[in-house]
Amino acid sequence: MKRTAKGKSVIKAGDTFSLWPFAIVSVFLILAVANAFILYVAIRNRPARIVGNPYSEAKEYQTAIKMIKAAKAAHMDITVTHLGSSDDYLVEVTADKPLSSVSLTFMRMDTDRYDMKMKVLKGEKGRFVKIVKFHKRGLWKGIAEGFIEKERGRVEKWFNITM
């Protein structure tokens, strides 16, 4: 580049330019775009769940694990059999070890409108039997809780009720 008498620069063919100013500006532009993207992702995602009392939640979790282990040790199981009528099903809760009071809960994951919770009567040979009317087809989660030799047991099973 040459300067004229008035101090202005004149660019002529064959003059070379330094790319450093463009590189510095482009680095800052890339950093600004990356920061804007990180900010967008942080604002768009919901924050992590804050637990009011982590100790009590951990205790409930450990209790649930104990109940499931006790049910597995006793081979506790739920079976659902269609009785032939429109919406009557026979629900049986069985175990290798003697069970005392058993409660059943049936839930649908799409709505709580059809959830059912009931006590089950003891039948013959230590089986707990209940006739249940399912008013809605689809996938149901069955939960049986009972006492197995002074320990609480819990078994969960999914059932497809087709009627």
Helices and strands as residue ranges (DSSP letters): E 2-3, E 9-10, H 20-44, H 54-73, E 77-82, E 88-94, E 99-107, E 116-122, G 124-126, E 128-133, E 138-148, E 151-161
